[in-house]
């Protein structure tokens, strides 16, 4: 099995100890397939002569999560629970906070393994749990092709600075992950926590104390099998034209896999290997997006403690935006008007409605959408907060490093300075005429209107 040491991080300096189980606290990687953390836990359990038990905590308190996110997540967890059972591994799902639940479940553990999380709350959870354990706790990076620190030891200015570093190391990590057969079943192992029943998803959802103002969507169903089906369809029908048509919002040539990557229902390694195994002319563009661009976002979140704040933007962007804050805006909208898609611009309104209705916005339109929020808000800080609020509330892949970096890009992060102009300063400008010139943007608007009905 190929799990390089760069994927592993000891979180508490404790030794492995005598115990009855190895516990894998699954949180960010919600899948049974191509999961380095899971395979490491099973491998260590086999070496210690113990069963491996998997634990997932459903907490009501994840920031900005709502019914849309929870239903998609639980659809995936229910499938993963059955897949693991078929392999002889028990996935205990518990409704409770990880900081209390994991130490309780790990009382008789020889070792606790978890998957790496890069967001602030994910790091806080892991640090709090690790400090409570008497046994060793290890986190394993499995939601990136290349671990952040194996590429760079600092925040990178742009994809241009990260790309050569990534190209030097990625071949070493672009290798399949073998599945380890457990020597001991854990299906009958008792864990001192109450199970959360997912057999009836409607009842499980009803038992959560969560924000229900944003309803679930029907176009995306959670689960690793759904992700695999989308991947296969993308490779067969879309990859060849991906380079030319991925930025055209009137065409459907994107993979649609970002929600599945966000919830860890698909490994980016699985996706990369499937694409690289083809001779498609689109594979280089896809790998650039999946590895270089996506992992630039993780680099940003990992090394920038203010990744979710306006003040965390690149200094040059802050200087130019702040200098132009007093500039006159032709249009000004409140957050409510933005949220209700109530602007003068039918293209912007269509992008907002696509996100509200489907839980996903076309990537090119998300750039235009963010730029216009900057242009039509009283201050760039207000615009940044509004864009992040809407993205995290409605996108299935919101509250993700890609989302934080994507919003920040609209305000100059990971970009270069352009010609100076009102409001934007030296931050890249986008306008409606560009959409009309490049795409059949009216067709996109018509497609979104059909979704509304």
C-alpha positions as a printed Julia matrix, in Angstrom:
453×3 Matrix{Float64}:
   0.0    0.0     0.0
   1.27   3.44   -0.91
   0.58   5.94    1.87
   3.58   8.2     2.03
   4.65   9.77    5.31
   3.76  13.21    3.9
   0.11  12.22    4.22
   0.43  11.49    7.95
   0.5   13.91   10.87
   0.7   12.93   14.54
  -1.72  15.18   16.42
  -0.92  14.54   20.07
   2.44  12.79   20.52
   0.88   9.9    22.44
   1.89   6.27   21.75
  -0.32   3.54   20.44
  -1.54   1.67   23.5
  -3.2   -1.56   24.5
  -6.8   -1.43   23.37
  -9.73  -3.27   21.87
 -10.23  -1.34   18.61
  -8.64   1.06   16.17
 -11.07   3.93   15.68
 -11.3    5.82   12.4
 -13.15   9.09   12.97
 -14.46   9.79    9.48
 -15.45  13.4     8.93
 -14.04  15.07    5.81
 -13.66  11.92    3.66
 -17.15  10.42    3.64
 -16.45   7.4     1.46
 -15.24   3.82    1.54
 -13.37   4.02   -1.77
  -9.85   5.44   -2.25
  -9.7    6.71    1.32
  -6.14   6.82    2.65
  -7.31   7.44    6.22
  -9.57   4.38    6.16
  -6.91   2.13    4.65
  -4.31   3.33    7.14
  -6.71   2.57   10.02
  -7.42  -0.94    8.7
  -3.73  -1.58    8.1
  -2.83  -0.56   11.65
  -5.74  -2.55   13.06
  -4.51  -5.65   11.22
  -0.99  -5.11   12.55
  -2.32  -4.81   16.11
  -4.68  -7.77   15.76
  -7.74  -5.55   16.37
 -10.95  -4.67   14.55
 -11.26  -1.24   12.95
 -14.41   0.72   13.76
 -15.51   3.8    11.81
 -17.29   6.72   13.48
 -19.1    9.65   11.88
 -20.55  12.51   13.92
 -23.58  14.42   12.69
 -23.57  17.77   14.45
 -26.26  20.43   14.19
 -23.69  23.17   14.69
 -21.57  23.23   11.54
 -21.34  26.92   10.56
 -23.65  28.01    7.74
 -24.83  24.48    6.95
 -28.54  24.0     6.26
 -31.04  21.34    5.16
 -29.7   21.44    1.6
 -26.23  20.44    2.77
 -27.35  17.95    5.43
 -29.61  15.93    3.12
 -26.88  15.6     0.48
 -24.38  14.58    3.17
 -26.64  12.02    4.84
 -27.53  10.45    1.49
 -23.83   9.8     1.05
 -23.2    8.61    4.61
 -26.04   6.1     4.38
 -24.51   4.59    1.24
 -21.02   4.54    2.76
 -22.35   2.82    5.87
 -23.67  -0.06    3.75
 -20.53  -0.25    1.61
 -18.36  -0.55    4.73
 -20.68  -3.18    6.2
 -20.22  -5.25    3.04
 -16.5   -5.1     3.81
 -16.99  -6.22    7.42
 -16.49  -2.74    8.9
 -18.96  -1.01   11.17
 -19.73   2.66   10.56
 -21.27   4.11   13.7
 -23.19   7.31   12.97
 -23.85   9.46   16.02
 -25.87  12.65   16.4
 -23.62  14.79   18.56
 -20.61  17.06   18.67
 -17.28  15.42   17.75
 -15.4   17.06   20.62
 -17.53  15.1    23.1
 -18.34  12.02   21.03
 -14.94  10.94   19.69
 -13.13  10.78   23.08
 -16.03   8.78   24.49
 -16.01   6.35   21.57
 -12.22   6.05   21.82
 -12.0    5.02   25.49
 -10.85   1.52   24.56
  -9.0    2.47   21.38
  -5.36   1.65   20.76
  -5.2    4.31   18.07
  -7.47   6.99   16.61
  -7.16   7.9    12.94
  -8.92  10.8    11.26
  -8.92  12.48    7.87
  -7.35  15.89    7.44
  -9.54  18.99    7.46
  -8.19  22.42    6.55
 -10.98  24.78    7.58
 -10.7   26.53   10.93
 -13.51  24.56   12.56
 -12.11  21.26   11.29
  -8.71  22.03   12.78
 -10.3   23.1    16.07
 -12.28  19.86   16.3
  -9.23  17.71   15.66
  -7.04  19.61   18.09
  -9.69  19.43   20.82
 -10.21  15.69   20.34
  -6.47  14.96   20.21
  -5.9   16.77   23.51
  -8.47  14.53   25.24
  -7.06  11.18   24.13
  -4.67   8.94   26.01
  -3.77   7.06   22.82
  -2.1    8.24   19.66
  -4.14  10.24   17.14
  -3.03  10.51   13.51
  -4.62  12.49   10.71
  -4.24  11.33    7.13
  -4.56  13.57    4.07
  -6.88  11.9     1.59
  -8.94  14.7     0.03
  -5.98  16.1    -1.92
  -3.86  14.42   -4.55
  -0.75  16.02   -3.05
  -0.67  17.1     0.63
  -0.42  20.89    1.04
   2.92  20.9     2.83
   4.48  18.47    0.34
   4.07  21.14   -2.33
   4.91  24.37   -0.52
   5.69  25.62    2.98
   3.96  28.98    2.5
   0.97  30.7     0.94
   1.43  30.96   -2.82
   0.74  34.14   -4.76
  -0.92  32.44   -7.72
  -1.33  29.26   -9.72
   1.77  30.34  -11.61
   3.93  29.98   -8.51
   2.3   26.75   -7.31
   2.22  24.95  -10.65
   5.96  24.23  -11.05
   6.17  23.08   -7.44
   3.21  20.76   -8.01
   4.61  19.35  -11.24
   7.85  18.43   -9.46
   6.09  16.16   -6.96
   2.71  15.04   -8.23
   3.84  11.91  -10.09
   4.84  10.42   -6.76
   1.28  10.8    -5.42
  -0.65   9.98   -8.59
  -0.71   6.27   -7.78
  -3.69   4.01   -7.05
  -4.53   3.19   -3.44
  -4.9   -0.5    -2.61
  -7.8   -1.71   -0.51
  -6.74  -3.5     2.7
  -8.82  -6.48    3.73
  -9.65  -6.34    7.45
  -8.53  -9.42    9.36
 -11.17  -8.86   12.02
 -14.77  -7.84   11.42
 -16.12  -4.97   13.49
 -19.81  -5.41   12.67
 -20.62  -6.68   16.17
 -18.22  -4.43   18.1
 -19.97  -2.37   20.77
 -19.11   1.32   21.05
 -20.36   3.39   24.04
 -22.37   5.88   21.97
 -25.92   5.96   20.66
 -26.38   5.18   16.97
 -28.16   7.66   14.7
 -30.53   5.72   12.46
 -30.27   6.55    8.76
 -32.62   3.84    7.48
 -35.31   6.49    7.03
 -33.67   9.65    5.78
 -36.8   11.77    6.31
 -36.88  10.79    9.99
 -33.15  11.39   10.37
 -33.49  14.85    8.87
 -36.47  15.62   11.1
 -34.36  14.77   14.15
 -31.79  17.48   13.41
 -31.93  20.99   14.84
 -30.75  22.77   11.7
 -31.54  25.71    9.44
 -34.38  24.65    7.11
 -34.78  27.92    5.21
 -32.86  26.53    2.21
 -34.54  23.37    0.9
 -32.73  20.33   -0.5
 -32.3   20.07   -4.27
 -33.39  17.28   -6.58
 -30.75  17.61   -9.31
 -27.92  16.4    -7.09
 -28.24  13.22   -5.02
 -25.48  12.51   -2.54
 -23.4    9.36   -2.49
 -20.16   7.85   -3.86
 -22.07   5.81   -6.46
 -23.7    9.0    -7.75
 -20.27  10.61   -7.95
 -18.84   7.63   -9.85
 -21.71   7.72  -12.34
 -21.11  11.42  -12.96
 -17.39  10.82  -13.41
 -17.97   8.08  -15.96
 -20.46  10.23  -17.89
 -18.05  13.16  -17.85
 -15.11  11.1   -19.14
 -17.19   9.48  -21.87
 -19.25  12.44  -23.1
 -17.65  15.72  -22.0
 -13.93  15.44  -21.42
 -12.98  15.73  -25.1
 -14.62  19.18  -25.33
 -13.76  20.29  -21.8
 -10.9   22.58  -22.84
 -13.04  24.47  -25.36
 -16.43  24.52  -23.68
 -15.96  24.35  -19.92
 -16.29  28.15  -19.6
 -19.46  28.4   -21.7
 -22.45  28.68  -19.33
 -24.88  27.83  -22.14
 -23.17  24.44  -22.55
 -22.99  21.62  -20.0
 -19.39  20.46  -20.21
 -18.4   20.69  -16.53
 -18.07  17.56  -14.43
 -20.61  18.53  -11.75
 -18.42  16.76   -9.19
 -17.53  19.64   -6.87
 -20.3   18.85   -4.33
 -19.03  15.26   -4.13
 -15.43  16.41   -3.73
 -16.53  18.87   -1.03
 -18.19  16.18    1.09
 -15.41  13.7     0.4
 -17.8   11.38   -1.43
 -15.25  11.11   -4.23
 -11.49  11.18   -4.03
  -9.75  13.66   -6.34
  -7.18  10.9    -6.88
  -9.9    8.65   -8.34
 -10.97  11.44  -10.65
  -7.41  12.31  -11.71
  -6.43   8.71  -12.45
  -9.61   8.12  -14.46
  -8.92  11.17  -16.6
  -5.2   10.51  -17.02
  -5.95   6.98  -18.21
  -7.59   8.42  -21.34
  -6.04   9.92  -24.46
  -8.57  12.76  -24.4
  -7.41  16.23  -25.48
  -9.23  17.62  -22.44
  -7.3   15.76  -19.79
  -4.58  18.38  -19.25
  -7.12  21.14  -18.69
  -9.07  18.97  -16.25
  -5.97  18.01  -14.28
  -4.97  21.68  -14.11
  -8.36  22.51  -12.57
  -8.49  19.45  -10.29
  -4.94  19.52   -8.94
  -3.24  22.88   -9.49
  -6.24  25.21   -9.12
  -8.08  23.19   -6.49
  -4.99  22.63   -4.39
  -4.07  26.33   -4.68
  -7.34  26.95   -2.82
  -6.3   24.52   -0.08
  -2.91  26.21    0.09
  -4.74  29.52    0.65
  -6.94  28.16    3.43
  -4.1   26.22    5.05
  -1.62  29.09    5.26
  -3.87  32.16    5.47
  -5.63  32.37    8.87
  -7.98  35.05    7.48
  -9.07  33.09    4.42
 -12.73  33.89    5.11
 -12.24  37.6     5.75
 -11.85  40.59    3.47
  -8.72  41.52    5.39
  -7.11  38.25    4.3
  -6.84  39.33    0.66
  -3.47  40.01   -0.97
  -2.06  43.36    0.22
  -2.02  44.87   -3.29
  -5.71  44.04   -3.74
  -6.63  45.54   -0.38
  -4.73  48.74   -1.15
  -6.36  49.32   -4.51
  -9.88  48.35   -3.39
  -9.69  50.51   -0.27
  -8.37  53.45   -2.29
 -11.38  53.2    -4.61
 -13.97  52.63   -1.89
 -15.26  56.26   -2.13
 -15.85  55.9    -5.91
 -19.38  56.43   -7.16
 -21.28  53.24   -8.0
 -23.82  53.33  -10.82
 -25.93  50.71   -9.04
 -26.2   49.81   -5.36
 -28.03  46.77   -4.0
 -28.63  45.41   -0.52
 -27.86  41.84    0.48
 -31.57  41.05    0.34
 -31.83  42.34   -3.22
 -28.85  40.25   -4.24
 -30.3   37.19   -2.53
 -33.63  37.63   -4.32
 -31.91  38.12   -7.7
 -33.42  41.59   -7.86
 -30.87  43.54   -9.93
 -31.06  45.3   -13.31
 -28.83  42.62  -14.91
 -30.66  39.55  -16.29
 -27.4   37.6   -16.6
 -26.45  38.16  -12.97
 -30.0   37.36  -11.85
 -29.89  34.09  -13.8
 -26.63  33.09  -12.11
 -28.05  33.78   -8.66
 -31.24  31.88   -9.47
 -29.29  28.92  -10.82
 -27.48  28.68   -7.49
 -30.63  29.08   -5.39
 -32.63  26.52   -7.37
 -30.0   23.89   -8.18
 -27.34  24.3    -5.47
 -24.69  24.89   -8.14
 -23.62  27.78  -10.37
 -21.61  27.5   -13.56
 -17.98  28.33  -12.77
 -17.6   31.15  -15.27
 -20.82  32.77  -14.11
 -19.64  32.52  -10.52
 -16.7   34.75  -11.45
 -19.0   37.29  -13.12
 -21.43  37.04  -10.21
 -18.74  37.86   -7.65
 -17.28  40.72   -9.69
 -20.67  42.41   -9.95
 -21.33  42.1    -6.23
 -18.08  44.02   -5.79
 -19.21  46.65   -8.3
 -22.74  47.09   -6.88
 -22.03  47.18   -3.13
 -21.3   50.22   -0.94
 -17.84  48.95    0.03
 -15.6   46.09   -1.09
 -15.74  44.6     2.42
 -19.54  44.56    2.33
 -19.35  42.96   -1.11
 -16.91  40.27    0.08
 -19.13  39.39    3.05
 -22.24  39.26    0.85
 -20.61  37.04   -1.78
 -19.32  34.61    0.83
 -22.67  34.54    2.64
 -24.62  33.71   -0.53
 -22.06  31.19   -1.77
 -21.97  29.32    1.52
 -25.74  29.39    1.98
 -26.87  28.1    -1.4
 -23.99  26.21   -3.02
 -23.76  22.51   -2.24
 -20.0   23.0    -2.47
 -20.06  26.12   -0.31
 -18.05  26.36    2.93
 -15.17  24.77    1.0
 -11.6   25.91    0.34
 -12.52  26.23   -3.34
 -15.41  28.5    -2.4
 -13.35  30.71   -0.11
 -10.6   31.03   -2.71
 -13.11  31.52   -5.52
 -14.78  34.44   -3.78
 -11.39  35.89   -2.88
 -10.31  35.62   -6.55
 -13.13  37.97   -7.53
 -11.44  40.53   -5.26
  -7.93  40.01   -6.66
  -6.57  37.02   -4.75
  -4.39  34.7    -6.86
  -4.61  37.21   -9.73
  -2.39  40.0   -11.01
  -2.97  43.75  -11.14
  -4.79  45.04  -14.25
  -5.41  48.51  -15.65
  -6.85  50.85  -13.05
 -10.52  51.81  -13.23
 -13.24  53.17  -10.89
 -14.5   50.91   -8.07
 -12.32  47.94   -9.07
  -9.03  49.77   -8.91
  -6.47  47.35  -10.33
  -8.61  44.26   -9.71
  -9.73  42.41  -12.87
 -12.97  43.73  -14.37
 -15.76  41.74  -16.04
 -18.83  43.06  -17.82
 -22.01  41.92  -19.54
 -20.69  42.77  -23.0
 -17.98  40.15  -22.48
 -20.64  37.52  -21.81
 -22.54  38.53  -24.94
 -19.38  38.47  -27.03
 -18.12  35.08  -25.85
 -21.26  33.01  -25.32
 -24.9   32.61  -26.21
 -25.73  34.12  -22.86
 -29.43  34.44  -23.65
 -29.59  30.67  -23.99
 -28.15  30.39  -20.48
 -30.81  32.76  -19.13
 -33.53  30.72  -20.85
 -32.19  27.49  -19.36
 -32.29  28.95  -15.85
 -35.85  30.18  -16.37
 -36.83  26.62  -17.26
 -35.27  25.43  -13.98
 -37.4   27.94  -12.06
 -40.56  26.4   -13.4
